[in-house]
Amino acid sequence: MKDTKAFWEFFTTIEQRLAHRSNTFKTIFNYLDQISTSFNIIETGCARDEDNWFGDGCSTVLFDKYVTARDDGSRVTSVDISPQSIASCKKMVSENVDLIEADSVGFLHFYLKEVSEKNIPTPLFYLDSFDLDWTHWYPSAIHHLKELTSIHKYLKPETLVVVDDCMQTGDFTIENQEINFRNNIKKVGGKGRLVAEYALTVGAKLMFSSYHAGWTGFNSFK
């Protein structure tokens, strides 16, 4: 495990302000702590408002702080379609973050081919693009399912895929399925709603489900 003490010391200073994302961010970084080699974190939707820990989570800033503490060549790649968000984020992060202005679905499709050819480990995909309207969640959920489609062939069984803004919901069911199947689906709403349906269907493991939802095992074939 890399020495990430400096990161965890920083994390304690903003932990309470992360509120509903705090515990799952801890899980994410504890997971990354177990990886001994350098790697690349890929994020869709970059941080756009400085110090907005409660509202947006400032994930790009957290990932930057983390790879900087590792000091092993690990990097962050964050893609966002908004030039304003990219410009704002550049002021908040170090040279360890590559900020790309592009549509995330198309970018991921071509970028990951390059990453794969260079054999760069990518243990974490953090999907948080396309702002969510909680009363009209479908467009955002479809976009995140498209992102999963773009990255799916590059996922290893241990790869962690996290979707933000997945507040639990129970206002829909799937007909003619076992009760347990319906209950599992109902744990994840918002941006990750359709990702959750697909994940359950293919046997991916739901690692956590609160405001973040995270899965491993998308390509675990028995």
Secondary structure, DSSP 8 states (H G I E B T S, - for coil): ----HHHHHHHHHHHHHHGGGHHHHHHHHHHHHT--S--EEEEES---STT-TTTT--HHHHHHHHHHHH-SS-EEEEEES-HHHHHHHHTTS-TTEEEEES-HHHHHHHHHHHHHHTT----EEEE--S---TTS-HHHHHHHHHHHHHHGGG--TT-EEEES------S---TTS-HHHHHHHTT--GGGHHHHHHHHHHT-EEEEESSSEEEE-TT---
